[in-house]
Amino acid sequence: MPVKSVIEREARFSAKNYAPFPVVLSHGRDAYLFDVEGKRYIDMMSAYSAASFGHSHPRLVAALTRQLGRVDLVSRAYHSDNLGAFCEALAKLSGLDACLPMNTGAEAVETAIKAARRYGYDRLSIPQDKAEIIVAAGNFHGRTTTIVGFSTEPSCRRGFGPFGPGFLAAPYGDAAALEALIGPNTAAVLIEPVQGEAGVIVPPEGYLAALRRICDRHGILLIFDEVQSGFGRTGRNFCFEHENARPDGLIVGKALGGGLLPVSAFVARRAVMDVFDPGSHGSTFGGNPLAAAVALEAMRLLQDENLARRSLLLGKTLRETLARVDHPAIVEVRGKGLWVGVELDPAKVKAKDVCLAMMRRGVLTKETHATVIRFAPPLVIEEADLLQAIEIFQDALADVHPAHAASYAL
């Protein structure tokens, strides 16, 4: 079927909650994606970090195939023979005690919210229905009505209210301002160690450690949302490890499913996880045997191929090379590991136009907040492909702002 017909059929029969670029992808391998006409692209998005291990990694495909030959779904009404191994591996990797598996990142965030509130009532003696959770301005934790209710982004909230109370927003990166919001009804702090959708915003050094000290001082929970930043993306297994700021609860997803399945989890200290009892929370597909098999292999792969270290080293190359690109539209280059945002001056260029020009040249990425281009390739990307993607970014900048051709010094 012609590309135009494929796009038109999707537009006719699907919801218009996305505005995808005009490319129709058919298959992928490693750090490459291919369209229906056979053109190859370097993937600099990794499906928002869900494909951190690359596309169709043979070890992950083999793990999925082996499990498909045994059993697919049994529900949590019964035990399955690999759920315990999955939960143990995730708990040990994060340095926490117990795991509650779900499917999507938003489900894991909702799980963390429920855990924090019940912990507040049961352990902190907060009056019923008065628990508060402190979040950060500019946050993105998902799309459920509860979650968008504490977003500070108008486009996420418009038309979806009324929203429930119980959330206070502090400026991101300002530990003192956050502490000033803590009151007698505060149960937890919920923060992204790096704000991805906000534009790959990296907080000041020491911010995560400061949050850990603040929460200890006030006896409240610290919960990190590492759905995007986890599993090697920032150069460590988890971003909190950069500052040794282990949380009481950790939200993970995306890369945990190896790019093959939706797998997420809330991981926590035993005292936090024990607020749940039978019937208080669950998911038909959460922790299913297929998900457990793939997630377990993904964690093994992360360690066997030393992908966090690879992300750290290649991320340094990525940031340093992008920082040498000379173009008046570039405002800032920021990031951690293989996760970089390049902020552009909207008065000079539109980030979307640059992304489209990159797509035409064989590199796929996506803008966020209209001014930031994301560079978040699979952790398995080769350095030569990484550098080629940056060269194509330069050419794309020159395309949309021809008065000043981008260049950089090797």
C-alpha positions, 0 to 999 in steps of 0.5 A, spaced: 500 500 500 502 506 498 505 511 504 500 516 503 494 511 503 497 508 509 497 515 513 490 517 510 487 510 513 490 511 520 488 518 520 481 516 518 480 510 523 484 512 529 484 518 534 488 524 533 491 524 539 498 524 536 501 528 530 506 523 527 511 525 522 510 522 515 514 516 515 511 509 515 516 504 519 515 497 518 521 494 521 527 495 526 534 492 528 539 495 533 539 502 532 536 502 526 529 503 523 526 502 516 520 504 512 516 501 508 520 503 502 526 500 505 529 506 507 534 506 513 534 511 519 538 512 525 533 512 531 535 517 536 529 517 540 528 509 542 521 510 543 522 515 548 527 510 551 522 504 551 527 501 546 533 502 550 536 496 548 535 497 540 530 494 536 529 486 536 535 484 540 536 477 539 536 475 546 530 479 548 526 476 542 529 469 544 526 470 551 520 472 549 519 466 544 521 461 549 516 463 554 511 463 548 512 456 547 510 455 555 505 459 557 502 466 556 497 469 561 495 466 567 493 472 571 495 473 579 489 469 581 495 463 581 503 463 582 507 463 575 514 460 575 518 466 573 514 472 577 519 471 583 525 471 579 523 477 576 521 481 582 527 479 586 532 481 580 529 488 580 529 489 587 536 487 587 538 492 581 535 498 585 537 496 592 530 496 594 526 490 597 519 488 593 516 489 587 509 490 584 509 489 577 504 493 572 504 494 565 505 502 563 509 507 566 502 511 568 500 505 572 506 504 576 505 512 577 498 511 580 501 505 584 506 509 587 501 514 589 496 509 592 502 507 596 504 513 598 497 515 601 496 509 604 503 509 608 501 516 610 494 514 613 497 508 616 504 510 618 504 517 619 497 518 622 495 523 617 488 524 617 484 520 612 483 524 605 488 529 607 494 526 604 499 531 600 504 529 595 509 534 593 511 534 585 515 539 581 513 544 576 514 542 569 513 534 571 510 529 566 508 522 569 503 520 565 496 521 562 491 519 567 486 524 570 489 523 577 496 525 574 494 530 569 491 533 575 497 535 578 501 537 571 503 544 570 502 544 563 495 547 560 495 542 554 495 536 558 489 539 563 485 542 558 478 539 558 479 533 563 477 536 570 475 536 575 481 534 578 482 531 585 486 535 591 492 533 594 498 535 590 503 541 591 508 543 586 515 546 587 520 549 582 524 543 579 531 543 582 530 548 588 530 543 594 529 549 599 522 551 595 520 544 596 522 543 603 518 549 605 511 546 602 512 540 607 507 540 612 503 536 617 499 532 611 505 531 607 506 523 605 511 524 600 515 527 594 515 525 587 520 527 582 523 525 576 531 525 577 531 528 570 525 531 567 524 528 560 518 531 556 520 538 559 526 538 555 531 534 558 532 538 564 537 536 569 537 539 576 543 542 579 548 537 582 546 535 589 539 536 588 537 529 589 541 528 595 538 534 598 531 531 597 533 525 600 536 528 606 529 533 606 525 527 606 529 523 612 529 530 616 521 530 615 520 522 616 516 522 609 517 518 603 522 520 597 519 517 590 523 517 584 520 516 577 525 513 573 520 511 567 525 514 562 531 515 566 532 508 568 536 502 566 542 505 563 539 511 560 543 517 564 550 513 565 548 509 571 543 503 572 538 508 575 539 516 575 539 516 583 545 512 583 549 519 581 548 522 587 547 515 592 540 518 593 536 511 594 529 513 594 523 509 598 520 508 592 522 507 585 517 507 578 520 504 572 517 502 566 519 503 558 526 499 557 524 494 562 520 491 557 525 491 552 522 494 547 517 488 546 512 489 551 509 494 556 512 492 563 512 497 569 513 496 576 513 500 583 519 498 587 520 500 594 522 498 601 518 493 604 515 497 609 512 501 604 510 495 599 506 492 605 501 497 605 498 493 600 493 487 602 489 482 597 484 486 593 487 493 594 491 493 588 492 489 582 492 488 574 490 483 570 496 483 565 501 486 571 507 481 572 504 476 567 509 470 565 511 473 558 512 480 561 517 477 567 521 473 562 522 479 557 524 484 563 528 479 567 532 478 560 532 485 559 536 486 566 541 481 565 542 484 558 543 491 561 549 488 566 552 483 561 553 488 556 555 493 561 550 498 557 550 503 563 557 504 562 556 505 555 551 510 555 556 514 560 562 514 555 557 515 549 553 520 552 560 524 554 561 524 546 554 526 544 554 532 549 561 534 547 560 534 540 553 537 540 556 543 544 561 544 538 556 545 533 556 552 531 549 555 530 546 562 532 539 558 533 542 553 539 541 556 546 543 550 550 545 543 550 544 539 556 543 532 558 546 526 562 548 519 559 545 518 552 539 523 553 541 530 551 536 536 549 538 541 544 534 547 546 533 552 540 531 559 539 524 559 536 525 566 533 530 563 529 528 556 527 522 551 529 525 545 532 519 541 528 522 543 522 529 541 524 526 534 526 523 533 519 529 535 515 533 530 519 528 525 518 529 526 510 536 525 511 535 519 515 535 520 522 529 520 527 527 524 533 522 528 535 521 535 538 518 537 545 515 543 548 516 546 541 523 548 542 527 542 544 530 536 540 531 530 543 537 525 542 536 519 546 538 513 541 538 506 543 544 504 548 547 499 543 548 505 538 555 505 535 559 511 535 560 512 528 552 512 527 552 517 533 557 522 530 553 521 523 546 523 526 550 529 529 552 531 522 545 530 519 543 535 525 548 540 523 545 539 515 538 540 518 539 546 521 543 549 515 536 547 511 532 551 516 536 557 517 540 557 511 543 564 513 548 561 517 551 554 516 552 549 522 559 547 523 563 544 529 570 543 530 572 535 531 
